[in-house]
Amino acid sequence: MERIINKEAEESKREYWNTFSSFYEDTAELVTLQSSMMLYSITQSRNKSRICEVANGCGLAIRMFVGQLMKERAYMFTSDISDLMNEIFVKRFGEAEFAKNEKVKLTSLEETESVDVNKLVSDLGDDVTKKVFNIRASNESLPYPDACFDLYISSLSMMIVDNHHNQLSEAYRVLEEGGTAGFTVWGRKENSSFFTFFPKVCKEAGIELDTPARTNFHLGVDKEALVADVKKSGFKSAKAYYTQINPNLGSPEDYFKFYIGAPGFAPAYEKLNDEEKTKLKETFDIKFEEEFGLESETGTEWEILVVLATK
């Protein structure tokens, strides 16, 4: 089935994530690391040789993978739709201790519709034993040939793309027969207090937030439906389960800074006058102490849905 790509939506998402890149690295990357490490574990990533990871973000998880799990003679192609995410990815990779080893090399590629994977890998020669490539690309339209990877990783990105069927189709296309794909998406809203807490605070403080037409929970709400979509894309096997990753941003002030700076909330916060901002902060302090304070035995929760598929 022919893929129809919404270029306008892609450009909007590129701009969104360009805005969020530095904020994401500062506040969220340690949290989402849990999802990435889970995928590296359940996909047996240390036994794979030809790896594709989409939506690489700022690259903390990939640096840990390359430094500790990636096998010798393996190669990895990483991509993100955001220019600034990729810039941070390349910069931080170069700062890593293992990057000083001449046997490890990151190559930053120009955006293109067609990447000759075999030639790029071959051109680096045998002296480089861990080969990593980075390119700007959309999950919905990858520049790689058919059947050139044995592992595909997508951590917390498929619920963000305009059309997840396109992403699933591309994941299937670039994997070889018998290849493994690991996906995570946001789970169910009712089990994700990390994201539902601040809207409740805003409502109690009398502050209205814009309601998006689609939230990031839209795929995780129905596990069976997502598994059916994965199989419809061609995968012969797909297993899914819900689990928790546990955000701990630090102090209440760190949480408040995250919420008012996140792209989903920041525009509304910037429109508030000083009195409204004060009321919001006071309400936040009270509610946070009640639900997650020192006397509480409950931390903020974030449910994710994990899918493991085989081509």
JONORRA-V136369 format. One record per pair of residues at least 4 apart in sequence whose C-alpha atoms are under 7 Angstrom apart, sorted by the first residue. I is the first residue (numbers start at 1). J is the second residue. D is the distance in Angstrom with one decimal. If there is no record, write none. Layout:
# JONORRA-V136369
i:I j:J d:D
i:I j:J d:D
This chain:
# JONORRA-V136369
i:3 j:166 d:6.0
i:6 j:10 d:6.4
i:7 j:11 d:6.2
i:8 j:12 d:6.3
i:9 j:13 d:6.2
i:9 j:162 d:6.5
i:10 j:14 d:6.1
i:11 j:15 d:6.3
i:12 j:16 d:6.2
i:13 j:17 d:6.1
i:14 j:18 d:6.0
i:14 j:81 d:5.7
i:14 j:82 d:5.0
i:15 j:19 d:6.3
i:16 j:20 d:6.4
i:17 j:21 d:5.8
i:17 j:82 d:5.7
i:18 j:82 d:5.5
i:18 j:83 d:6.5
i:18 j:84 d:5.3
i:18 j:85 d:6.7
i:20 j:24 d:5.7
i:20 j:263 d:6.8
i:21 j:25 d:6.4
i:21 j:84 d:6.2
i:21 j:85 d:5.4
i:22 j:26 d:6.3
i:23 j:27 d:6.0
i:24 j:28 d:5.0
i:24 j:29 d:6.0
i:25 j:29 d:5.2
i:25 j:58 d:6.3
i:27 j:258 d:6.5
i:28 j:32 d:6.4
i:29 j:33 d:6.0
i:31 j:247 d:5.5
i:32 j:36 d:6.7
i:33 j:37 d:6.2
i:33 j:61 d:5.7
i:34 j:38 d:6.2
i:34 j:245 d:6.3
i:35 j:39 d:6.4
i:35 j:155 d:6.3
i:35 j:245 d:6.9
i:36 j:40 d:6.3
i:36 j:61 d:6.2
i:36 j:155 d:5.7
i:37 j:41 d:6.2
i:38 j:42 d:6.2
i:39 j:43 d:5.9
i:39 j:182 d:5.9
i:40 j:44 d:6.4
i:40 j:45 d:5.1
i:41 j:45 d:6.5
i:43 j:180 d:6.7
i:43 j:182 d:6.5
i:46 j:69 d:5.0
i:46 j:70 d:5.3
i:46 j:71 d:5.7
i:47 j:71 d:6.7
i:48 j:150 d:6.4
i:48 j:151 d:6.5
i:49 j:73 d:7.0
i:49 j:74 d:4.2
i:49 j:75 d:6.1
i:49 j:150 d:6.9
i:50 j:74 d:6.0
i:50 j:75 d:5.3
i:50 j:76 d:6.0
i:50 j:149 d:4.7
i:50 j:150 d:5.3
i:50 j:151 d:6.4
i:51 j:75 d:6.3
i:51 j:76 d:4.5
i:51 j:77 d:6.2
i:51 j:149 d:5.6
i:51 j:150 d:6.2
i:51 j:151 d:4.8
i:51 j:152 d:6.0
i:52 j:76 d:5.8
i:52 j:77 d:4.9
i:52 j:78 d:6.0
i:52 j:149 d:6.5
i:52 j:151 d:6.2
i:52 j:152 d:4.8
i:52 j:153 d:6.3
i:53 j:77 d:6.3
i:53 j:78 d:4.9
i:53 j:79 d:6.6
i:53 j:152 d:5.7
i:53 j:153 d:4.6
i:53 j:154 d:6.1
i:54 j:78 d:5.8
i:54 j:79 d:5.0
i:54 j:80 d:6.1
i:54 j:139 d:6.2
i:54 j:153 d:6.5
i:54 j:154 d:5.5
i:55 j:79 d:5.7
i:55 j:80 d:4.3
i:55 j:81 d:6.9
i:55 j:154 d:6.8
i:55 j:157 d:6.4
i:56 j:78 d:6.1
i:56 j:79 d:5.7
i:56 j:80 d:5.5
i:57 j:80 d:6.5
i:57 j:85 d:5.2
i:57 j:86 d:6.9
i:57 j:89 d:6.8
i:58 j:85 d:5.3
i:58 j:86 d:6.7
i:58 j:88 d:5.4
i:58 j:89 d:4.5
i:59 j:63 d:6.1
i:59 j:89 d:4.9
i:60 j:64 d:6.4
i:61 j:65 d:6.2
i:62 j:66 d:6.0
i:63 j:67 d:6.0
i:63 j:93 d:6.4
i:64 j:68 d:5.9
i:65 j:69 d:4.9
i:65 j:70 d:5.8
i:66 j:70 d:4.8
i:67 j:98 d:6.2
i:70 j:74 d:6.8
i:72 j:129 d:5.4
i:72 j:130 d:6.0
i:73 j:129 d:4.6
i:73 j:130 d:5.8
i:74 j:129 d:6.8
i:74 j:130 d:5.6
i:74 j:131 d:6.7
i:75 j:130 d:5.9
i:75 j:131 d:4.6
i:75 j:132 d:5.7
i:76 j:131 d:6.3
i:76 j:132 d:4.8
i:76 j:133 d:6.2
i:77 j:132 d:5.9
i:77 j:133 d:4.7
i:77 j:134 d:6.0
i:78 j:133 d:6.0
i:78 j:134 d:4.8
i:78 j:135 d:6.5
i:79 j:134 d:5.5
i:79 j:135 d:4.9
i:79 j:136 d:5.4
i:79 j:137 d:5.6
i:80 j:85 d:6.9
i:80 j:86 d:6.4
i:80 j:135 d:6.9
i:80 j:136 d:5.2
i:80 j:137 d:5.5
i:80 j:138 d:6.5
i:81 j:136 d:5.4
i:81 j:137 d:5.0
i:81 j:138 d:5.1
i:82 j:86 d:6.4
i:82 j:136 d:6.8
i:83 j:87 d:6.2
i:83 j:136 d:6.6
i:84 j:88 d:6.2
i:85 j:89 d:6.1
i:86 j:90 d:6.1
i:87 j:91 d:6.2
i:88 j:92 d:6.0
i:89 j:93 d:6.0
i:90 j:94 d:6.2
i:91 j:95 d:6.5
i:92 j:96 d:6.4
i:93 j:99 d:6.8
i:94 j:99 d:5.8
i:95 j:99 d:7.0
i:99 j:104 d:5.9
i:99 j:105 d:6.8
i:102 j:128 d:6.7
i:103 j:127 d:6.1
i:103 j:128 d:4.1
i:103 j:129 d:5.2
i:103 j:130 d:6.3
i:104 j:128 d:5.8
i:104 j:129 d:6.3
i:104 j:130 d:4.8
i:104 j:131 d:6.1
i:105 j:128 d:6.7
i:105 j:130 d:6.5
i:105 j:131 d:5.3
i:105 j:132 d:6.1
i:106 j:131 d:6.3
i:106 j:132 d:4.6
i:106 j:133 d:5.5
i:107 j:132 d:6.3
i:107 j:133 d:4.7
i:107 j:134 d:6.3
i:108 j:133 d:5.9
i:108 j:134 d:4.9
i:108 j:135 d:6.2
i:109 j:133 d:6.9
i:109 j:134 d:5.9
i:109 j:135 d:5.1
i:110 j:135 d:6.4
i:111 j:135 d:6.0
i:111 j:136 d:5.6
i:112 j:143 d:6.7
i:113 j:143 d:4.9
i:114 j:143 d:4.6
i:114 j:144 d:6.0
i:115 j:143 d:5.5
i:115 j:144 d:5.3
i:116 j:120 d:6.3
i:117 j:121 d:6.2
i:117 j:144 d:6.8
i:118 j:122 d:6.0
i:119 j:123 d:5.9
i:120 j:124 d:6.8
i:124 j:128 d:6.5
i:137 j:142 d:6.1
i:138 j:142 d:6.3
i:139 j:167 d:5.4
i:140 j:166 d:5.0
i:140 j:167 d:4.4
i:140 j:170 d:6.4
i:141 j:170 d:6.7
i:142 j:170 d:6.7
i:144 j:174 d:6.7
i:145 j:174 d:6.3
i:146 j:173 d:5.4
i:146 j:174 d:4.6
i:146 j:175 d:7.0
i:147 j:173 d:6.2
i:147 j:174 d:4.5
i:147 j:175 d:4.5
i:147 j:176 d:4.0
i:148 j:174 d:5.7
i:148 j:175 d:5.9
i:148 j:176 d:5.9
i:149 j:174 d:6.1
i:149 j:175 d:4.8
i:149 j:176 d:5.8
i:150 j:175 d:5.7
i:150 j:176 d:5.7
i:150 j:179 d:4.4
i:150 j:180 d:6.2
i:151 j:175 d:6.8
i:151 j:179 d:5.8
i:151 j:180 d:4.9
i:151 j:181 d:5.8
i:152 j:171 d:6.6
i:152 j:180 d:6.3
i:152 j:181 d:4.6
i:152 j:182 d:6.3
i:153 j:181 d:5.9
i:153 j:182 d:5.1
i:153 j:183 d:6.2
i:154 j:182 d:6.2
i:154 j:183 d:4.8
i:154 j:184 d:6.5
i:155 j:183 d:5.7
i:155 j:184 d:5.0
i:156 j:184 d:5.0
i:156 j:185 d:4.7
i:156 j:186 d:6.7
i:157 j:161 d:6.9
i:157 j:185 d:6.6
i:158 j:164 d:5.9
i:158 j:185 d:6.3
i:159 j:164 d:6.8
i:159 j:185 d:5.8
i:159 j:216 d:5.6
i:159 j:218 d:7.0
i:159 j:219 d:6.0
i:160 j:216 d:6.4
i:164 j:168 d:6.2
i:165 j:169 d:6.1
i:166 j:170 d:6.2
i:167 j:171 d:6.1
i:168 j:172 d:6.2
i:168 j:230 d:6.4
i:168 j:233 d:6.1
i:169 j:173 d:6.1
i:169 j:233 d:5.4
i:170 j:174 d:6.2
i:171 j:175 d:6.4
i:172 j:233 d:6.9
i:172 j:234 d:6.7
i:172 j:235 d:6.8
i:172 j:311 d:6.7
i:175 j:179 d:5.5
i:177 j:311 d:5.5
i:178 j:310 d:6.0
i:178 j:311 d:5.0
i:179 j:310 d:5.8
i:179 j:311 d:5.4
i:180 j:309 d:5.8
i:180 j:310 d:4.8
i:180 j:311 d:6.6
i:181 j:308 d:5.9
i:181 j:309 d:5.1
i:181 j:310 d:6.3
i:182 j:307 d:5.8
i:182 j:308 d:4.8
i:182 j:309 d:6.4
i:183 j:306 d:5.9
i:183 j:307 d:5.1
i:183 j:308 d:6.6
i:184 j:304 d:6.5
i:184 j:305 d:5.5
i:184 j:306 d:4.5
i:184 j:307 d:6.2
i:185 j:220 d:6.2
i:185 j:304 d:5.6
i:185 j:305 d:5.3
i:185 j:306 d:6.8
i:186 j:216 d:6.3
i:186 j:217 d:5.4
i:186 j:220 d:5.5
i:186 j:303 d:6.4
i:186 j:304 d:4.5
i:186 j:305 d:6.0
i:187 j:217 d:6.0
i:187 j:220 d:4.2
i:187 j:221 d:6.1
i:187 j:242 d:6.8
i:187 j:303 d:4.8
i:187 j:304 d:4.1
i:187 j:305 d:4.9
i:188 j:192 d:6.7
i:188 j:217 d:6.1
i:188 j:220 d:5.7
i:188 j:221 d:5.0
i:188 j:303 d:6.4
i:189 j:217 d:6.3
i:191 j:301 d:6.8
i:191 j:302 d:6.6
i:191 j:303 d:5.7
i:192 j:196 d:6.5
i:192 j:301 d:5.0
i:192 j:302 d:4.2
i:192 j:303 d:5.4
i:193 j:197 d:5.4
i:193 j:300 d:5.5
i:193 j:301 d:5.2
i:193 j:302 d:6.5
i:194 j:300 d:4.9
i:194 j:301 d:5.3
i:194 j:302 d:5.8
i:196 j:200 d:6.5
i:197 j:201 d:6.4
i:198 j:202 d:6.2
i:198 j:259 d:7.0
i:199 j:203 d:6.2
i:200 j:204 d:6.2
i:201 j:205 d:6.2
i:201 j:283 d:6.5
i:201 j:284 d:5.9
i:202 j:206 d:6.2
i:202 j:207 d:5.0
i:202 j:208 d:6.9
i:202 j:280 d:6.6
i:203 j:207 d:5.5
i:203 j:208 d:6.5
i:205 j:279 d:6.4
i:205 j:280 d:5.6
i:205 j:283 d:6.3
i:209 j:268 d:6.4
i:214 j:218 d:6.8
i:217 j:221 d:6.2
i:219 j:226 d:6.5
i:220 j:305 d:5.8
i:222 j:226 d:6.5
i:223 j:227 d:6.3
i:223 j:240 d:6.8
i:224 j:228 d:6.2
i:225 j:229 d:6.3
i:226 j:230 d:6.3
i:227 j:231 d:6.3
i:227 j:238 d:6.0
i:227 j:239 d:7.0
i:227 j:240 d:6.9
i:228 j:232 d:6.0
i:229 j:233 d:6.4
i:230 j:235 d:6.3
i:230 j:238 d:6.8
i:231 j:235 d:4.8
i:231 j:236 d:6.3
i:231 j:237 d:6.8
i:231 j:238 d:6.6
i:235 j:309 d:6.4
i:235 j:310 d:5.7
i:235 j:311 d:4.5
i:236 j:310 d:6.0
i:236 j:311 d:5.6
i:237 j:309 d:5.4
i:237 j:310 d:5.2
i:238 j:307 d:6.6
i:238 j:308 d:5.6
i:238 j:309 d:4.2
i:238 j:310 d:6.6
i:239 j:307 d:5.6
i:239 j:308 d:5.3
i:239 j:309 d:6.4
i:240 j:305 d:6.8
i:240 j:306 d:5.4
i:240 j:307 d:4.3
i:240 j:308 d:6.4
i:241 j:305 d:5.8
i:241 j:306 d:5.4
i:241 j:307 d:6.8
i:242 j:303 d:6.8
i:242 j:304 d:5.8
i:242 j:305 d:4.5
i:242 j:306 d:6.2
i:243 j:303 d:5.7
i:243 j:304 d:5.6
i:243 j:305 d:6.5
i:244 j:301 d:6.8
i:244 j:302 d:5.7
i:244 j:303 d:4.4
i:244 j:304 d:5.9
i:245 j:301 d:6.8
i:245 j:302 d:5.5
i:245 j:303 d:6.3
i:246 j:300 d:6.7
i:246 j:301 d:5.4
i:246 j:302 d:6.1
i:247 j:300 d:6.1
i:247 j:301 d:6.4
i:247 j:302 d:7.0
i:249 j:254 d:6.0
i:249 j:255 d:6.0
i:250 j:254 d:5.8
i:251 j:255 d:6.6
i:252 j:256 d:6.2
i:253 j:257 d:6.1
i:254 j:258 d:6.2
i:255 j:259 d:6.3
i:256 j:260 d:6.2
i:257 j:261 d:6.0
i:258 j:262 d:5.9
i:259 j:265 d:6.5
i:260 j:265 d:5.7
i:260 j:266 d:5.1
i:260 j:269 d:6.2
i:261 j:265 d:6.8
i:261 j:266 d:5.0
i:262 j:266 d:5.6
i:263 j:267 d:7.0
i:265 j:269 d:6.3
i:266 j:270 d:6.1
i:267 j:271 d:6.7
i:268 j:272 d:7.0
i:272 j:276 d:5.7
i:272 j:277 d:6.0
i:273 j:277 d:6.2
i:274 j:278 d:6.2
i:275 j:279 d:6.3
i:276 j:280 d:6.1
i:277 j:281 d:6.2
i:278 j:282 d:6.2
i:279 j:283 d:6.1
i:280 j:284 d:6.0
i:281 j:285 d:6.1
i:282 j:286 d:6.4
i:283 j:287 d:6.2
i:284 j:288 d:5.8
i:285 j:289 d:6.2
i:286 j:290 d:6.3
i:287 j:291 d:6.1
i:288 j:292 d:5.4
i:288 j:293 d:6.1
i:289 j:293 d:3.9
i:291 j:296 d:6.3
i:292 j:296 d:5.3
i:292 j:298 d:5.8
i:292 j:299 d:5.6
